[in-house]
Amino acid sequence: MKKLLTAKELRQKYRPDKILMDIQSSFNDNKSKIIDLFSLPSSPLAKYKRKKQLSILVEEKSTVDFTIIHELVDTLSDAIYFMKLPKSKRTKITQRLRMFESQLIENQLLRINLLLEDEELGSPTPWTDEKGQVKIASSHHGLDMAFEILSLVRIDLEEESYYWKNISRTGYLTGLQLSMGSFFQYLKNLGMTQKDQITLVQQLFDTLDVDWEEGERENIKISLQQPALALHNGKQRLIDSKKNVSNYPEYLNKNIIDEITELSANYKKRLRRF
């Protein structure tokens, strides 16, 4: 049987933590630059503010909403890293992260399947009585619960395994599409027009010298904005659906169910990050 690598061994092989550190470093290095860009009077953001209830006696001043700016910049924590990479490296980085994530899921699934295949795991060895009849060991409630939890975790791992086996081909825009979904959703929630959204992205690309020739307005919309929103919304629907599952075994207490539900949502949120 082929040796199953542990999560630690997979990390050593693909070094995802090094990439995550580089992502955070890139964000820290460029954050103030993006805040300055979004704070300019020429930024489309200057036209948008949070809706507030104001007294009719108070006149609303035309000032920059810095809360919006900082929240919007935070949605770009992953995207800035991909923007600073050349096209060829973007593809390789995404492939490397995906290989780590897919193999991590596959190895975890195989381990759980090995455990669940042995119905007598953790039970005393069956014996034969004086009449030659085999006495089957009685099950243990705690182990039954553990097996039930593992069975529920397996369902999520199988879903993730299917996702990784059928994922679309990685390209140089994949990292940007996956990492900019929250950014575009924030702009949409803000009520920003399509025209202003594209202008904001163009200003962002110019500021960061993004290696992307398809920077024209229509290509930003078709190649970046629309796929980013579709991926973001699809993942969010899956996360929400996992939070509303109610068909758990009755003997699992609420704390355990909450933890399983959170784990399920995190698989969708964290493992499909790239």
Helices and strands as residue ranges (DSSP letters): H 7-14, H 16-39, G 44-47, H 66-74, H 79-84, H 87-117, E 127-128, E 134-135, H 141-165, H 174-179, H 181-190, H 194-208, H 217-220, I 221-225, H 226-243, H 254-270
